[in-house]
Amino acid sequence: MVAIYDVPADALIEAVAARLEDRIDEPEWVEFTKSGSGRELPPEQDDFWYVRSASLLRKVAQNEPIGIERLATEYGSKKRGSNRYVVRPGAHTSGSKKLIRSALQALEDEGLVTTAAGEGRRLSDEGEAFLSEVADEVFEDLDRPELERYA
């Protein structure tokens, strides 16, 4: 059995995002919203909603139980002054909590995440099975030249 820690994060997130396109619906407002107050423009990725949802699912699996506030801090960025050419150093701002909350609610409706009262979100048994299955597929698709020497 392969764990999510055994595969590269970017490959896992990409594979989970491809699977989530069939399972959850993207809200209409996603293409117009910024991913945080420190950003100037909305994301340009076509599949941003699914990639962010997959990333959130992975973060919940690694750090459960985890709340929206902590996730918003992790997805935050540095915000410069009102003008992008300001000399003073930037201050950290949090990511969009509505975006995170909506994605977690969609994952919760799908049965991949559960809410632990007063603690935050946890991965459900179905979510663990889903991530393990995708991690198995990603692990098999990895190029591992060091193993070919011994074959």
SVG drawing of the C-alpha trace seen along z (x, -y; Angstrom):
<svg xmlns="http://www.w3.org/2000/svg" viewBox="-23 -53 45 61">
<polyline fill="none" stroke="black" stroke-width="0.4" points="0.0,0.0 1.4,-3.3 0.9,-6.4 0.6,-10.0 4.1,-10.6 5.6,-8.2 4.8,-10.1 5.7,-13.6 3.2,-16.2 2.8,-17.8 2.1,-14.5 -0.4,-13.5 -2.2,-16.8 -2.4,-16.7 -3.9,-13.2 -6.4,-13.9 -7.5,-17.1 -8.1,-15.1 -10.3,-12.7 -12.1,-15.5 -13.3,-17.0 -15.8,-14.2 -16.9,-14.3 -17.3,-17.9 -18.8,-21.0 -17.0,-24.2 -18.9,-27.3 -19.7,-30.0 -17.9,-32.7 -14.5,-31.0 -13.2,-32.4 -13.8,-36.0 -12.4,-35.7 -8.8,-36.2 -7.2,-33.5 -6.3,-35.9 -6.2,-39.6 -2.5,-39.7 -3.1,-38.9 -3.9,-41.5 -5.7,-39.2 -7.6,-35.9 -5.7,-32.7 -5.2,-32.0 -5.3,-28.2 -8.4,-26.7 -8.6,-23.9 -7.7,-26.1 -10.7,-25.0 -9.9,-21.3 -6.2,-21.8 -6.9,-23.9 -9.4,-21.3 -6.9,-18.5 -4.3,-20.4 -6.7,-21.1 -7.5,-17.4 -3.8,-16.5 -3.2,-19.2 -6.2,-17.9 -4.8,-14.4 -1.3,-15.5 -2.4,-17.9 -5.8,-16.6 -7.6,-18.1 -7.0,-21.4 -9.2,-24.5 -10.0,-27.1 -8.0,-29.8 -4.8,-27.7 -5.3,-26.7 -5.9,-30.3 -2.5,-31.2 -0.8,-28.4 -2.3,-29.6 -1.5,-33.2 1.1,-35.4 3.0,-38.7 1.0,-41.8 2.8,-44.8 1.5,-48.3 -1.2,-49.9 1.3,-50.3 3.4,-47.4 6.5,-49.6 6.5,-50.5 9.8,-50.2 8.7,-48.9 8.6,-45.2 5.4,-43.2 3.3,-41.9 1.8,-38.4 -1.9,-38.2 -4.1,-35.1 -5.6,-33.3 -9.3,-33.5 -11.3,-31.8 -14.4,-31.6 -12.6,-29.7 -11.2,-27.3 -14.5,-26.9 -16.4,-26.3 -13.9,-23.7 -14.0,-21.9 -17.7,-21.9 -17.7,-20.4 -15.3,-17.7 -17.5,-17.1 -20.6,-16.7 -18.7,-14.1 -17.8,-12.2 -14.1,-12.7 -13.8,-15.1 -15.7,-15.3 -16.0,-18.0 -14.7,-17.4 -16.7,-19.7 -14.5,-22.4 -11.3,-20.9 -11.6,-21.5 -11.7,-19.1 -10.6,-15.5 -10.2,-13.0 -13.0,-10.4 -12.4,-6.7 -13.6,-7.2 -11.2,-10.1 -8.3,-8.0 -9.2,-5.2 -9.5,-7.7 -6.1,-9.2 -4.4,-5.8 -5.8,-4.6 -4.6,-7.7 -1.2,-7.5 -0.9,-3.8 -1.5,-4.8 0.9,-7.7 3.6,-5.5 3.2,-3.0 3.6,-5.7 6.7,-7.1 10.0,-6.7 12.3,-5.0 15.6,-4.3 17.3,-3.2 15.0,-0.2 15.6,0.8 19.3,1.6 18.2,4.5 15.6,5.9"/>
</svg>
